[in-house]
Amino acid sequence: SMARSDLVLESDRSFDIRLAMFLQSCNVFGPGRMRVQGIATLAGSFQTPVELAAGANVTLTGPIFSQPLLIQSGATATVNHLLDTVLNAAATNRGTLRLGSRNDFGTLMGTGSLMNEGIVDVFAVDPLTSRSEATFNLPVNVAPTGRLLVETNAQLVLSCTARSLDLLGALEVQAGGRLRVD
């Protein structure tokens, strides 16, 4: 059997060192909040609130968030290819959340939702001959201050079964980009 790694947060804790949690068997839990600053890679299960602070540059490698996720203004989170990011609680993006498409397919899914007050940026990854799409398989609300950007040649599919998109902010689909409702 695979070894399990646990991080127990008894109180709020900031991580301002280079943080790498690569294993899906990593578990973060406890009554404290995890605040990530700087460069980080997050995988595993997060059963405590997580905040990505201004200046954070985080790669999401298949994490499962069971408590609120907050991406602050000035923070960037990139969904790693081939691995779903699962939001089983409310998430708020005030910074930049990036999802690849074409040769990469970033997926947001789960029983939670995403409130986008910043930028959700769907970008194309070479080769463009691939037809993979970034996917929202959970409700995404774009607030009046938010922006959903589908870059040149990028592709995004919205799952109707999850009431995927409530758009009060800006939607921009650049040349060659595609937004599809499934």
ABEGO torsion letter per residue (X at the ends): XBBBBBBBBABBBBBABBBBBABAABBBBEABBBBBBEBBBBBEBBABBBBBBBGBBBBBBGBBBABBBBBBBGBBBBBBBGBBBBBABBBBBABBBBBBBGABBBBBBEABBBBBABBBBBBBBOBAABABBBBBABBBBBBAABBBBBBBGBBBBBBAAAGABBBABBBBBBBGBBBBBX
